[in-house]
Amino acid sequence: MPTDTPPFNEISHRLRRSVDDKLAALLNGEKAVARLVGPRRIGKTELVSTYARETEAPILCVTIQPIPRDLGAGPVVLAILEREIDGLVHSGSKLGTAVEKMANDRNKHETKREIKAKFTIPGDFGSLSAKAEKKRTIKAAGVGQADTEIAASLRRLELAAMATNTRPIVFFDEIQELLVNDDAGMPTVWVIRNEAQHHTSCRYVFAGSNQRLFAKLQDGRQAPLLNWGSELGIPPLTTAEIDAWAVPLFRKGGRHISTLASATGLLAGKIGEVAEVCTRLWLDSKMDDVLDEAVQQAAVRAVARQQTTLGRQTSDLTHYQMKVLRWIVMNPNVSPYTKPAKAFLDLNDGTVATALTTLMNKELIESYAPNQFVATTPLKVYASINPDLWHKDSA
């Protein structure tokens, strides 16, 4: 009997791709370091968490959110890392028990002094008890002291992993956010590299969705992630991949459908957006319904109407910038310099280039191939500019 519950976010129905095997090959190595690059909502976090779940590997997710200018990068990273380590300790696992033991060991302060001397991190260094450490707030920790503590925490985690024959994954997600405030977080990334590059038990994954900022971490002589580990690009889903995954699920649920091209063609191949639209399409239909082009487009509009708008990110755009954004939204991964684009935009190349720079700086669009752009969050952009979808020549 077909189920009528949307299956698209269920673990058992997760879309597997070739990048799953590529990540597994990287993380199964002795010194496992992977750098994941791909647009937002493309599935980077799910990729790593799925590997950890399937291999039963402990995972510490250090997810970096935009950092206010009055806070240093080091203290923020330290707070998140300590929270993840505390969770590991309270899990009762053998690794967590070993980490706790080392944190309470008398040699803990010696470890800190050794790391401080090794990396010559600036800032005051005080003798702090484990109890005092737990009470420390983000603002109370100085930048240099926080960086010292990050290295010490990673060192203890590696030693605990070696002692328990465990291979945890330390996942620094959206690490490019450390560079938003004038690259202030670059020293913190260097501290992580200098400590972790010698680890053989802990495995490290660095992920970024802003290619412009992430490039600063891995390209150029001063980049801390340069020549460390392997880069793995997460490409957008193709229509064929989406259909191979979702169409059988719809049919199993009693829906009649041959392709999801009309529902997903404008979503830039982002699995997060695709799953959201597929779920809406399912909920707005019933068994024996035919999910044709009109029904699919209606589902996209319905999801777009539920999105929070981007506010001044779009309201401050000029007419020309909005026109270029509209082209990209309606033509993902199609160059705005093609003949059809030129006919629609009626702008010279210089104006288009300037508009593209502004849109990228506002993080409204992103590019992972020369002259090919997609909306960063297509559904939110739809909600913000309220385009008459599928009528590309409208004003």
C-alpha positions as CSV (number, residue, x, y, z in Angstrom):
1,M,0.0,0.0,0.0
2,P,1.6,3.3,-1.1
3,T,2.5,5.7,1.8
4,D,1.2,9.3,1.6
5,T,4.1,10.8,3.6
6,P,6.6,12.8,1.7
7,P,9.8,10.6,1.6
8,F,12.3,13.1,0.2
9,N,14.0,14.0,3.5
10,E,14.0,10.5,4.9
11,I,17.5,9.0,5.5
12,S,16.5,5.8,3.8
13,H,15.7,7.6,0.6
14,R,18.7,9.9,0.5
15,L,20.1,10.6,-3.0
16,R,23.5,9.0,-3.3
17,R,26.0,10.4,-5.8
18,S,29.5,9.7,-7.0
19,V,30.8,12.3,-4.5
20,D,29.8,9.9,-1.7
21,D,32.4,7.4,-2.9
22,K,35.0,10.1,-3.5
23,L,34.7,11.5,0.0
24,A,34.9,8.0,1.5
25,A,38.1,7.4,-0.4
26,L,39.6,10.6,1.0
27,L,38.5,10.0,4.6
28,N,39.7,6.4,4.6
29,G,43.3,7.6,4.1
30,E,45.9,7.8,6.8
31,K,46.1,11.6,6.9
32,A,42.6,12.4,5.9
33,V,41.9,16.0,5.0
34,A,39.2,17.0,2.6
35,R,38.2,20.5,1.3
36,L,34.6,20.6,0.1
37,V,33.5,23.4,-2.3
38,G,30.0,23.9,-3.6
39,P,27.0,26.2,-3.5
40,R,24.8,26.6,-0.5
41,R,22.2,23.9,-0.1
42,I,24.1,21.6,-2.5
43,G,24.4,18.9,0.1
44,K,27.9,19.3,1.7
45,T,26.8,18.9,5.3
46,E,24.6,16.0,4.5
47,L,27.4,14.3,2.6
48,V,29.8,14.4,5.6
49,S,27.1,13.5,8.2
50,T,26.0,10.6,6.1
51,Y,29.5,9.2,5.9
52,A,29.9,9.6,9.6
53,R,26.6,7.9,10.3
54,E,27.3,5.0,7.9
55,T,30.8,4.3,9.2
56,E,29.8,5.0,12.9
57,A,32.5,7.6,13.2
58,P,32.3,10.3,15.9
59,I,31.8,13.7,14.3
60,L,32.3,17.2,15.7
61,C,30.5,19.8,13.6
62,V,32.1,23.2,14.0
63,T,29.6,25.2,11.9
64,I,30.6,28.9,11.6
65,Q,27.9,31.5,11.4
66,P,28.5,35.1,10.4
67,I,30.7,36.6,13.2
68,P,29.8,40.1,14.6
69,R,32.7,42.6,14.2
70,D,33.0,43.0,18.0
71,L,33.9,39.3,18.4
72,G,37.2,37.7,17.4
73,A,37.2,34.6,15.2
74,G,39.2,32.5,17.7
75,P,36.8,32.8,20.6
76,V,33.8,32.0,18.5
77,V,35.5,28.9,17.0
78,L,36.7,27.8,20.5
79,A,33.2,28.1,21.9
80,I,31.7,25.9,19.2
81,L,34.5,23.4,19.4
82,E,34.2,23.1,23.2
83,R,30.5,22.6,22.9
84,E,31.0,19.7,20.4
85,I,33.7,18.2,22.7
86,D,31.3,18.5,25.7
87,G,28.7,16.6,23.7
88,L,31.2,13.9,22.9
89,V,32.1,13.6,26.6
90,H,28.5,13.4,27.7
91,S,27.8,10.7,25.0
92,G,29.6,8.2,27.2
93,S,31.6,6.8,24.3
94,K,35.1,5.5,24.9
95,L,36.5,8.5,22.9
96,G,34.5,10.9,25.1
97,T,35.7,9.3,28.2
98,A,39.3,9.5,27.0
99,V,39.0,13.2,26.1
100,E,37.5,13.9,29.5
101,K,40.4,12.1,31.3
102,M,43.0,14.1,29.3
103,A,41.2,17.3,30.0
104,N,41.4,16.7,33.7
105,D,45.0,15.4,33.6
106,R,47.7,17.3,35.4
107,N,49.7,17.5,32.1
108,K,47.0,19.5,30.5
109,H,48.7,22.8,31.3
110,E,52.0,21.5,30.0
111,T,50.3,20.6,26.7
112,K,49.1,24.2,26.4
113,R,52.5,25.7,27.1
114,E,54.0,23.3,24.5
115,I,51.6,24.4,21.9
116,K,52.0,28.1,22.7
117,A,55.7,27.8,22.4
118,K,55.5,25.9,19.1
119,F,53.2,28.3,17.3
120,T,54.2,31.6,19.1
121,I,50.5,32.7,19.3
122,P,50.2,36.2,20.7
123,G,48.2,37.1,23.8
124,D,48.2,36.4,27.5
125,F,48.3,32.9,28.7
126,G,46.9,32.1,32.1
127,S,46.5,29.1,34.3
128,L,42.9,28.1,34.0
129,S,41.2,25.2,35.8
130,A,38.8,22.9,33.9
131,K,36.0,24.4,35.9
132,A,37.0,27.9,35.0
133,E,37.3,27.0,31.4
134,K,33.7,25.9,31.2
135,K,32.5,29.2,32.7
136,R,34.4,31.2,30.1
137,T,32.3,33.2,27.7
138,I,33.1,34.1,24.1
139,K,33.9,37.7,25.0
140,A,36.1,36.8,28.0
141,A,38.5,34.8,25.9
142,G,41.2,36.8,24.2
143,V,41.9,36.1,20.6
144,G,45.5,34.8,21.2
145,Q,44.4,32.8,24.2
146,A,41.4,31.3,22.3
147,D,43.7,30.2,19.4
148,T,46.0,28.6,22.0
149,E,43.0,26.7,23.5
150,I,41.8,25.6,20.0
151,A,45.2,24.0,19.3
152,A,45.2,22.4,22.8
153,S,41.7,21.0,22.3
154,L,42.6,19.5,19.0
155,R,45.8,18.0,20.4
156,R,43.9,16.3,23.3
157,L,41.3,15.0,20.8
158,E,44.0,13.5,18.7
159,L,45.7,11.9,21.7
160,A,42.4,10.5,22.9
161,A,41.6,9.1,19.4
162,M,45.0,7.4,19.3
163,A,44.5,5.9,22.7
164,T,41.1,4.5,21.8
165,N,41.9,3.5,18.2
166,T,39.2,5.8,17.0
167,R,39.0,8.0,14.0
168,P,36.7,11.0,14.7
169,I,35.8,13.6,12.0
170,V,36.3,17.3,12.8
171,F,34.0,19.1,10.3
172,F,34.6,22.9,9.9
173,D,31.5,23.9,8.0
174,E,31.3,27.3,6.3
175,I,34.8,28.1,7.5
176,Q,35.0,31.0,5.0
177,E,32.9,33.0,7.4
178,L,36.0,33.5,9.5
179,L,37.3,35.8,6.7
180,V,34.3,38.1,6.4
181,N,35.6,40.7,8.8
182,D,38.7,41.8,6.9
183,D,40.3,38.4,7.0
184,A,40.6,38.7,10.8
185,G,40.1,34.9,11.2
186,M,43.1,33.9,9.1
187,P,45.4,33.4,12.1
188,T,42.8,31.0,13.6
189,V,42.8,28.9,10.5
190,W,46.6,28.8,10.5
191,V,46.5,27.6,14.1
192,I,44.1,24.8,13.1
193,R,46.4,23.8,10.2
194,N,49.6,23.9,12.2
195,E,48.2,21.6,14.8
196,A,46.0,19.3,12.7
197,Q,48.5,18.7,9.8
198,H,50.4,16.2,12.0
199,H,47.3,14.2,13.1
200,T,46.7,10.7,11.8
201,S,43.7,9.6,13.9
202,C,41.5,12.7,13.6
203,R,40.1,13.4,10.2
204,Y,39.4,16.9,9.0
205,V,36.8,18.3,6.6
206,F,36.7,22.0,5.6
207,A,33.6,23.1,3.7
208,G,32.8,26.5,2.1
209,S,29.9,27.8,0.0
210,N,31.4,31.2,-0.8
211,Q,33.9,30.4,-3.5
212,R,35.5,34.0,-3.4
213,L,36.2,33.8,0.3
214,F,37.1,30.1,0.4
215,A,39.7,30.7,-2.3
216,K,41.6,32.9,0.1
217,L,42.0,29.8,2.4
218,Q,43.4,27.5,-0.3
219,D,44.9,29.5,-3.1
220,G,48.1,31.5,-2.9
221,R,51.3,31.3,-0.8
222,Q,49.7,32.7,2.3
223,A,46.6,30.4,2.2
224,P,46.5,28.1,5.3
225,L,44.8,25.2,3.4
226,L,47.1,25.3,0.4
227,N,48.4,21.8,-0.5
228,W,46.7,20.3,2.5
229,G,44.4,17.4,1.8
230,S,42.3,17.2,-1.4
231,E,39.7,19.4,-2.8
232,L,36.3,17.8,-3.7
233,G,33.8,19.9,-5.7
234,I,30.2,19.2,-5.1
235,P,28.5,19.8,-8.5
236,P,24.8,20.8,-8.9
237,L,22.4,18.0,-9.5
238,T,21.4,17.4,-13.1
239,T,17.8,16.9,-14.2
240,A,18.6,13.3,-15.0
241,E,19.9,12.7,-11.4
242,I,16.9,14.4,-9.9
243,D,14.5,12.3,-12.0
244,A,16.3,9.0,-11.3
245,W,15.9,9.7,-7.5
246,A,12.6,11.5,-7.2
247,V,10.3,10.1,-9.9
248,P,10.3,6.5,-8.5
249,L,9.4,7.9,-5.1
250,F,6.5,9.9,-6.6
251,R,5.3,6.8,-8.5
252,K,5.6,4.6,-5.4
253,G,3.3,7.1,-3.7
254,G,0.7,6.8,-6.5
255,R,1.6,10.0,-8.4
256,H,1.9,10.0,-12.1
257,I,5.0,11.9,-13.3
258,S,7.6,11.4,-16.0
259,T,10.1,14.2,-15.2
260,L,10.5,16.9,-12.6
261,A,12.2,19.3,-15.1
262,S,9.4,21.9,-14.7
263,A,9.6,21.9,-10.9
264,T,13.4,21.9,-10.5
265,G,14.7,23.5,-13.7
266,L,15.2,26.9,-12.0
267,L,16.6,25.6,-8.7
268,A,20.3,25.4,-9.8
269,G,20.6,21.7,-8.9
270,K,20.6,22.4,-5.2
271,I,19.3,19.3,-3.3
272,G,18.0,21.4,-0.4
273,E,15.8,23.5,-2.7
274,V,14.8,20.4,-4.8
275,A,13.7,18.4,-1.7
276,E,11.6,21.4,-0.5
277,V,9.8,21.7,-3.8
278,C,9.3,18.0,-4.1
279,T,7.7,17.9,-0.7
280,R,5.3,20.7,-1.5
281,L,4.4,19.0,-4.8
282,W,3.6,15.8,-2.8
283,L,1.6,17.6,-0.2
284,D,-0.4,19.5,-2.8
285,S,-1.4,16.4,-4.6
286,K,-3.0,13.0,-3.9
287,M,-2.7,9.5,-5.2
288,D,-3.6,9.1,-8.9
289,D,-2.9,12.8,-9.6
290,V,-1.0,13.7,-12.7
291,L,1.9,16.0,-11.9
292,D,2.2,17.9,-15.1
293,E,4.1,21.1,-15.9
294,A,1.4,23.4,-14.6
295,V,1.1,21.6,-11.3
296,Q,4.9,21.5,-10.9
297,Q,5.2,25.2,-11.5
298,A,2.4,26.0,-9.1
299,A,4.4,24.1,-6.4
300,V,7.5,26.2,-7.0
301,R,5.4,29.4,-6.6
302,A,3.8,28.1,-3.4
303,V,7.2,27.4,-1.9
304,A,8.5,30.8,-3.0
305,R,5.6,32.6,-1.4
306,Q,6.5,31.0,2.0
307,Q,10.1,32.3,1.9
308,T,11.3,35.2,4.0
309,T,12.4,38.0,1.7
310,L,15.9,39.2,1.4
311,G,15.0,42.8,2.3
312,R,17.6,45.4,1.5
313,Q,19.8,42.9,-0.3
314,T,17.3,43.2,-3.2
315,S,15.5,46.5,-2.5
316,D,18.7,48.5,-2.9
317,L,19.5,47.1,-6.4
318,T,19.5,49.4,-9.4
319,H,17.2,48.7,-12.3
320,Y,20.2,47.2,-14.3
321,Q,21.3,45.0,-11.4
322,M,17.8,43.7,-10.9
323,K,17.5,42.9,-14.6
324,V,20.8,40.9,-14.5
325,L,19.6,39.1,-11.4
326,R,16.3,38.3,-13.0
327,W,18.2,36.7,-16.0
328,I,20.3,34.6,-13.8
329,V,17.3,33.4,-11.7
330,M,15.4,32.4,-14.8
331,N,18.5,30.9,-16.6
332,P,20.7,29.2,-14.0
333,N,24.2,28.4,-15.3
334,V,23.6,30.2,-18.6
335,S,26.2,33.0,-19.3
336,P,24.7,36.5,-19.2
337,Y,27.0,37.3,-22.2
338,T,25.2,34.9,-24.6
339,K,23.1,36.2,-27.5
340,P,19.8,35.4,-25.8
341,A,21.0,37.2,-22.7
342,K,22.2,40.3,-24.6
343,A,18.8,40.4,-26.3
344,F,16.9,40.3,-23.0
345,L,19.2,42.6,-21.0
346,D,20.0,45.2,-23.7
347,L,23.1,46.2,-21.7
348,N,26.7,46.6,-22.6
349,D,29.2,44.1,-21.3
350,G,30.7,46.6,-18.8
351,T,27.4,47.3,-17.2
352,V,26.7,43.6,-16.9
353,A,30.1,42.9,-15.4
354,T,29.6,45.7,-12.8
355,A,26.1,44.3,-11.9
356,L,27.5,40.8,-11.5
357,T,30.2,42.1,-9.1
358,T,27.6,43.8,-7.0
359,L,25.3,40.8,-7.0
360,M,28.1,38.5,-5.9
361,N,29.3,40.9,-3.2
362,K,25.7,40.9,-1.9
363,E,25.8,37.1,-2.0
364,L,22.7,37.0,-4.2
365,I,24.5,35.0,-6.9
366,E,27.4,32.6,-7.0
367,S,29.6,31.2,-9.7
368,Y,31.4,27.8,-9.9
369,A,32.4,28.0,-13.6
370,P,33.5,30.9,-15.8
371,N,30.6,33.2,-16.8
372,Q,28.1,30.8,-15.3
373,F,26.0,32.0,-12.4
374,V,23.2,30.8,-10.2
375,A,21.1,32.4,-7.5
376,T,22.5,31.7,-4.0
377,T,19.1,30.8,-2.7
378,P,16.7,30.7,-5.6
379,L,13.5,30.3,-3.6
380,K,14.3,33.3,-1.4
381,V,15.2,35.4,-4.5
382,Y,11.9,34.5,-6.1
383,A,10.1,35.7,-2.9
384,S,12.1,38.9,-2.9
385,I,11.9,40.0,-6.6
386,N,8.5,38.4,-7.1
387,P,9.1,37.5,-10.8
388,D,6.3,36.2,-13.0
389,L,8.0,32.8,-13.2
390,W,8.3,31.2,-16.6
391,H,7.7,34.4,-18.4
392,K,11.3,35.4,-19.1
393,D,10.6,38.4,-21.3
394,S,8.4,40.2,-18.8
395,A,9.7,43.4,-17.3
